Amino acid sequence: MAIRRDEYLVTTARDLGAAAKHFRVAAGVTQVDAAEAMGIGQPYLSSLEAGKFGGSLTHALRLLRFVDCEVIVRPRKARG
């Protein structure tokens, strides 16, 4: 879920895929070029961006690093 133009709140696999796609596109990188650089097929990259990780987040995290993003885990702010 997009929070700001440059931030995503990731609570599901689909959110992570959407964030990866957003930043790949923002970096001006095609799926074909990203997949080639990562050593995976373009159809597999497409499925990652759709939130279908097949049990492994490694490639999604690698894509985020490739487009110069970082993943930060922090406690949520207290509600109420």
Order of alpha helices (4+ residues) and beta strands (2+ residues): beta-beta-alpha-alpha-alpha-alpha
